[in-house]
Amino acid sequence: MNAAPTASALPPVLRRLSPPLTALAAVAVPAAYVAVVDPNTPGHYPDCPFLTATGWWCPGCGGLRCVHALTHGDLTGALHDNAVAVLLFGVLAVLWLRWGWAALTGGPPPRITVGGRRWALIALLVLVFTVVRNSPVGAGLAPPLV
């Protein structure tokens, strides 16, 4: 009987591609679940504790609905549910593509550095998004109540 090939027995390109493909699977499986189990139907997912405690939409509220909309090709609905999540998913997709390309071609994986100023800017943008989506002006940025 032949044993399963070890990681070192795989061709070099497959060995290099295994980390990005594993990361893709780790994201695709839960996304597929959210695609099938609609978060717009009450009772499938727990309520947001921040929303329950404060009555305010947190920056992540609508994230599952956003993923559901994206998996069904509804970009407008996804942006309405959580615009920051759509932006984050886009950035993560570009970073994953760069990582996959580097693995495919044998280049070094991309380095990402986020200094203190950038973290502060990101935190400020998330805070502004949270405040605006909870104000009458930004009601279009808040997901619908379920």
C-alpha positions as CSV (number, residue, x, y, z in Angstrom):
1,M,0.0,0.0,0.0
2,N,1.2,3.5,-0.8
3,A,1.1,6.1,2.0
4,A,-0.2,9.5,1.3
5,P,2.6,11.8,-0.1
6,T,4.2,14.0,2.5
7,A,4.5,17.8,2.0
8,S,8.1,17.4,1.0
9,A,7.2,14.8,-1.7
10,L,4.8,17.3,-3.4
11,P,6.1,19.2,-6.4
12,P,7.6,22.6,-5.4
13,V,4.8,24.6,-6.9
14,L,2.1,22.7,-5.0
15,R,4.1,23.0,-1.8
16,R,4.3,26.8,-2.3
17,L,0.6,27.0,-3.2
18,S,-0.6,25.0,-0.2
19,P,-0.7,27.9,2.3
20,P,-2.7,30.3,0.1
21,L,-5.0,27.5,-1.0
22,T,-5.5,26.4,2.7
23,A,-6.3,30.0,3.6
24,L,-8.8,30.2,0.7
25,A,-10.5,27.1,1.9
26,A,-10.7,28.4,5.4
27,V,-12.6,31.4,4.1
28,A,-14.6,29.6,1.4
29,V,-16.2,27.0,3.7
30,P,-17.8,29.5,6.2
31,A,-18.7,31.8,3.3
32,A,-20.5,28.9,1.6
33,Y,-22.4,28.2,4.8
34,V,-23.5,31.8,5.0
35,A,-24.5,31.7,1.4
36,V,-26.8,28.8,2.1
37,V,-28.1,29.8,5.6
38,D,-29.6,33.2,5.0
39,P,-28.8,35.7,7.9
40,N,-31.9,37.7,6.8
41,T,-34.1,34.9,8.2
42,P,-34.4,35.3,12.0
43,G,-33.2,32.5,14.3
44,H,-30.1,31.3,12.4
45,Y,-27.5,33.5,14.0
46,P,-27.1,35.1,17.4
47,D,-27.9,38.8,17.8
48,C,-25.1,41.3,18.0
49,P,-24.4,41.9,21.7
50,F,-23.4,45.6,21.0
51,L,-26.6,46.2,19.2
52,T,-28.6,44.5,21.9
53,A,-26.9,46.5,24.7
54,T,-26.8,49.9,23.0
55,G,-29.3,49.9,20.2
56,W,-26.5,51.1,17.9
57,W,-25.1,49.2,14.9
58,C,-21.5,48.2,15.5
59,P,-19.0,48.3,12.7
60,G,-19.5,44.6,12.1
61,C,-23.3,44.6,12.1
62,G,-24.6,43.4,8.8
63,G,-21.4,41.5,8.0
64,L,-23.0,38.2,7.6
65,R,-25.8,39.7,5.4
66,C,-23.0,41.4,3.4
67,V,-21.3,38.0,2.9
68,H,-24.6,36.5,1.9
69,A,-25.3,39.2,-0.6
70,L,-21.8,39.0,-2.1
71,T,-22.1,35.2,-2.5
72,H,-25.3,35.8,-4.4
73,G,-23.7,38.5,-6.6
74,D,-25.6,41.4,-5.0
75,L,-23.0,44.1,-4.6
76,T,-25.5,46.9,-3.9
77,G,-27.1,44.9,-1.1
78,A,-23.7,44.0,0.3
79,L,-22.7,47.7,0.3
80,H,-26.0,48.6,2.1
81,D,-25.5,45.9,4.7
82,N,-21.9,46.8,5.5
83,A,-19.8,49.0,3.2
84,V,-16.7,48.7,5.4
85,A,-16.8,44.9,5.2
86,V,-17.0,45.1,1.4
87,L,-13.9,47.3,1.4
88,L,-12.1,44.9,3.7
89,F,-13.0,41.9,1.6
90,G,-11.7,43.7,-1.5
91,V,-8.4,44.5,0.2
92,L,-8.1,40.9,1.5
93,A,-8.8,39.6,-2.0
94,V,-6.1,41.7,-3.5
95,L,-3.6,40.6,-0.8
96,W,-4.6,37.0,-1.3
97,L,-4.0,37.3,-5.1
98,R,-0.6,38.8,-4.5
99,W,0.2,36.0,-2.1
100,G,-1.0,33.4,-4.5
101,W,0.9,34.9,-7.4
102,A,4.1,35.0,-5.4
103,A,3.6,31.4,-4.4
104,L,2.9,30.4,-8.0
105,T,6.0,32.2,-9.4
106,G,8.3,31.3,-6.5
107,G,8.7,34.9,-5.4
108,P,8.8,36.2,-1.8
109,P,5.4,36.6,-0.1
110,P,4.2,40.2,0.0
111,R,5.1,42.0,3.2
112,I,2.4,44.2,4.8
113,T,3.4,46.8,7.3
114,V,0.8,48.9,9.1
115,G,2.4,51.5,11.4
116,G,0.8,53.3,14.3
117,R,-0.5,56.2,12.2
118,R,-2.2,53.9,9.8
119,W,-3.8,51.9,12.6
120,A,-5.0,55.2,14.1
121,L,-6.5,56.2,10.7
122,I,-8.2,52.9,10.3
123,A,-9.6,53.1,13.8
124,L,-10.8,56.7,13.1
125,L,-12.5,55.6,9.8
126,V,-14.3,52.7,11.6
127,L,-15.4,55.1,14.3
128,V,-16.7,57.6,11.8
129,F,-18.5,54.8,9.9
130,T,-20.1,53.6,13.1
131,V,-21.3,57.1,14.1
132,V,-22.6,58.0,10.6
133,R,-24.5,54.7,10.1
134,N,-26.3,55.3,13.4
135,S,-27.3,58.8,12.5
136,P,-30.3,59.8,10.4
137,V,-27.9,61.0,7.6
138,G,-26.3,57.6,7.3
139,A,-29.4,55.4,7.7
140,G,-28.6,53.9,4.2
141,L,-25.5,52.4,5.7
142,A,-27.3,50.5,8.3
143,P,-28.5,46.9,7.6
144,P,-32.3,46.3,7.8
145,L,-33.6,45.0,11.1
146,V,-34.4,41.3,11.2
